[in-house]
Amino acid sequence: MCFTVAMGFLLVAMSTRAQERFEVTPFAGYETSGSYPVTAFSSTSGTTVPIDNLRLNGAAAYGAFFDYGLSENFQPEFMWNHNNTSYSAHNTLTNTYFNAFHSDVDQFQFGGLFMFRGSEHVVRPYAAVSLGFTHENNGDGNADRTAFAWSIGGGVKYAVSRHIGFRADARYLPTYGSTSQGTYCDPFFGCYPANIHNYLHRGSFTGGLILKF
């Protein structure tokens, strides 16, 4: 009888411990602008103008982190980040930007974070890195776009209780934009033409409520 009761308490404790490995963090924040070079023409106000740069404008962001505590200090993580924003194009004739088209941007990242302090601490700073892709749902007849993206950054978690906390996160989150011809130089072969991969260099700053179970 005592053995059965003890086993029952052990199973409940193990189940509780396992449940507390999962974290869901809805968040809100801001993502900065980023741009990449293009060679194209655009029609605006009935006039065709040459453009050499597309800029994805900064905008409010929202989404969620999904984490699993694989060990005391490491968590695999999935992140979804949504921006309701727009593209602006650079007019080479007037050296000004004009509104080009609306874009709903969804970013999906798969990675992990490493926490620098043990679980007994209330405040836990961390570093994060991830790989994934960005999907743009573009308006005004422009084709949708899906491109490679990655991120690196960090933040801090603050535990209010065993099941609730707060999280602040800041990261560099670039997305592939275009490929252009450029010149690459190295000490062995000199300078030669090469393809250059251009990225939307954006920063993401978010905060949210941790729900741990």
C-alpha positions as CSV (number, residue, x, y, z in Angstrom):
1,M,0.0,0.0,0.0
2,C,2.8,2.4,1.0
3,F,4.7,1.5,-2.2
4,T,1.7,2.2,-4.3
5,V,1.1,5.6,-2.7
6,A,4.8,6.5,-3.1
7,M,4.8,5.5,-6.7
8,G,1.7,7.5,-7.3
9,F,3.3,10.6,-5.8
10,L,6.5,10.0,-7.9
11,L,4.5,9.7,-11.1
12,V,2.6,12.9,-10.3
13,A,5.8,14.7,-9.5
14,M,7.4,13.5,-12.8
15,S,4.3,14.5,-14.7
16,T,4.3,18.0,-13.2
17,R,8.0,18.3,-13.9
18,A,7.5,17.3,-17.5
19,Q,4.6,19.6,-18.0
20,E,6.6,22.6,-16.8
21,R,9.1,22.0,-19.6
22,F,6.8,23.7,-22.1
23,E,6.6,27.5,-22.6
24,V,4.3,29.6,-24.8
25,T,5.1,33.4,-24.9
26,P,2.7,35.6,-26.9
27,F,4.5,38.8,-27.7
28,A,4.2,42.3,-29.2
29,G,6.8,44.8,-30.3
30,Y,8.4,46.5,-33.2
31,E,10.5,45.4,-36.2
32,T,12.8,48.0,-37.9
33,S,13.0,48.7,-41.6
34,G,15.4,47.0,-44.1
35,S,16.2,47.4,-47.8
36,Y,17.9,45.7,-50.7
37,P,18.9,46.8,-54.2
38,V,16.9,46.1,-57.3
39,T,16.9,47.0,-61.0
40,A,13.3,47.7,-62.0
41,F,10.8,50.3,-63.2
42,S,7.6,51.3,-61.5
43,S,4.5,53.2,-62.7
44,T,3.4,56.0,-60.3
45,S,1.0,58.8,-61.1
46,G,0.9,57.6,-64.7
47,T,4.6,58.0,-65.1
48,T,7.2,55.2,-65.4
49,V,10.2,55.8,-63.1
50,P,13.4,53.8,-62.5
51,I,13.9,52.4,-59.0
52,D,17.1,50.9,-57.6
53,N,16.1,50.0,-54.0
54,L,13.1,48.5,-52.2
55,R,12.6,49.2,-48.5
56,L,10.4,47.2,-46.2
57,N,9.2,49.7,-43.7
58,G,9.4,49.3,-39.9
59,A,6.1,48.3,-38.2
60,A,4.5,47.0,-35.1
61,A,4.9,43.2,-34.7
62,Y,3.2,40.4,-32.8
63,G,3.5,36.7,-32.6
64,A,4.6,34.0,-30.2
65,F,7.6,31.9,-29.0
66,F,7.2,28.2,-28.4
67,D,9.9,26.6,-26.2
68,Y,10.7,23.2,-24.7
69,G,13.1,22.7,-21.8
70,L,15.5,20.1,-23.1
71,S,17.8,20.8,-20.1
72,E,18.1,23.4,-17.4
73,N,19.9,25.8,-19.6
74,F,18.9,24.9,-23.2
75,Q,15.5,25.2,-25.0
76,P,14.7,24.4,-28.6
77,E,12.4,27.1,-29.9
78,F,10.0,28.0,-32.7
79,M,9.1,31.7,-33.3
80,W,6.3,33.2,-35.4
81,N,6.5,37.0,-36.0
82,H,4.0,38.9,-38.0
83,N,4.3,42.5,-39.4
84,N,1.5,44.4,-41.2
85,T,3.7,46.8,-43.2
86,S,4.5,48.1,-46.7
87,Y,7.3,48.5,-49.2
88,S,8.7,51.8,-50.4
89,A,10.7,52.2,-53.6
90,H,13.5,54.6,-54.3
91,N,13.1,56.8,-57.3
92,T,16.5,57.4,-58.8
93,L,15.4,60.5,-60.7
94,T,14.2,62.4,-57.6
95,N,16.3,60.6,-55.0
96,T,13.1,60.1,-52.9
97,Y,11.1,57.1,-51.7
98,F,7.4,56.5,-52.6
99,N,4.9,54.0,-51.3
100,A,5.0,50.9,-53.5
101,F,2.7,48.3,-52.1
102,H,1.3,46.8,-48.9
103,S,2.8,43.6,-47.5
104,D,1.8,41.2,-44.7
105,V,5.1,39.6,-43.5
106,D,5.2,36.3,-41.5
107,Q,8.5,35.1,-40.2
108,F,9.1,31.5,-39.1
109,Q,12.2,30.6,-37.2
110,F,13.5,27.3,-35.8
111,G,16.3,27.4,-33.3
112,G,17.2,27.5,-29.7
113,L,18.3,29.6,-26.7
114,F,20.9,29.1,-24.0
115,M,20.3,30.6,-20.6
116,F,23.3,31.8,-18.6
117,R,21.9,31.2,-15.1
118,G,20.3,28.2,-13.4
119,S,16.6,27.6,-12.9
120,E,16.8,28.7,-9.3
121,H,17.3,32.3,-10.4
122,V,14.3,34.6,-11.0
123,V,16.1,36.6,-13.7
124,R,17.7,34.6,-16.5
125,P,19.5,36.2,-19.4
126,Y,19.9,34.2,-22.6
127,A,21.3,34.1,-26.1
128,A,19.3,32.8,-29.1
129,V,20.0,31.7,-32.7
130,S,17.7,30.3,-35.4
131,L,17.2,29.5,-39.1
132,G,13.9,29.7,-41.0
133,F,12.1,31.6,-43.7
134,T,10.0,34.7,-44.3
135,H,6.7,34.8,-46.3
136,E,5.4,38.0,-47.8
137,N,1.8,38.3,-48.8
138,N,2.1,41.3,-51.2
139,G,-0.6,43.6,-52.4
140,D,-1.3,45.7,-55.5
141,G,-0.7,42.8,-57.9
142,N,2.8,42.1,-56.7
143,A,3.8,38.4,-56.4
144,D,4.0,36.9,-53.0
145,R,7.6,36.0,-51.9
146,T,9.1,33.4,-49.6
147,A,12.8,33.7,-48.8
148,F,15.5,32.3,-46.4
149,A,16.0,34.1,-43.1
150,W,17.9,33.7,-39.9
151,S,18.3,35.4,-36.5
152,I,20.7,35.9,-33.7
153,G,20.2,37.8,-30.5
154,G,19.2,37.5,-26.8
155,G,17.1,38.7,-24.0
156,V,16.0,38.1,-20.5
157,K,13.3,36.1,-18.7
158,Y,11.8,37.1,-15.4
159,A,9.9,34.4,-13.4
160,V,6.9,35.7,-11.4
161,S,5.9,32.1,-10.4
162,R,6.4,28.5,-11.5
163,H,4.0,29.0,-14.3
164,I,4.1,32.7,-15.2
165,G,6.8,35.1,-16.2
166,F,7.8,37.9,-18.5
167,R,10.3,38.0,-21.4
168,A,12.1,40.7,-23.3
169,D,13.8,39.7,-26.6
170,A,16.0,41.7,-29.1
171,R,17.5,40.1,-32.2
172,Y,19.0,40.8,-35.6
173,L,16.6,39.1,-38.1
174,P,17.8,39.4,-41.8
175,T,15.8,38.0,-44.8
176,Y,17.3,37.3,-48.2
177,G,16.2,40.0,-50.7
178,S,18.1,39.8,-54.0
179,T,21.3,38.8,-55.8
180,S,23.4,41.4,-57.7
181,Q,26.7,41.6,-59.4
182,G,29.6,43.1,-57.5
183,T,33.4,42.9,-57.1
184,Y,35.0,40.5,-54.6
185,C,38.6,40.8,-53.6
186,D,40.9,38.3,-51.8
187,P,44.7,38.2,-51.2
188,F,45.2,35.1,-53.4
189,F,43.2,35.7,-56.6
190,G,42.8,39.4,-56.6
191,C,39.5,41.1,-57.4
192,Y,36.9,39.5,-59.7
193,P,33.1,39.8,-60.5
194,A,30.9,37.8,-58.1
195,N,27.3,37.4,-57.1
196,I,26.4,39.3,-53.9
197,H,23.5,38.2,-51.8
198,N,21.6,41.2,-50.5
199,Y,19.5,41.0,-47.3
200,L,16.8,43.0,-45.6
201,H,18.7,43.8,-42.4
202,R,16.0,44.2,-39.8
203,G,16.0,44.3,-36.0
204,S,13.2,42.8,-33.9
205,F,12.4,44.1,-30.4
206,T,9.6,42.3,-28.5
207,G,8.2,41.6,-25.0
208,G,5.6,39.1,-23.8
209,L,4.0,37.0,-21.1
210,I,5.5,33.5,-20.5
211,L,3.0,30.7,-19.8
212,K,4.8,27.7,-18.5
213,F,3.2,24.2,-18.2
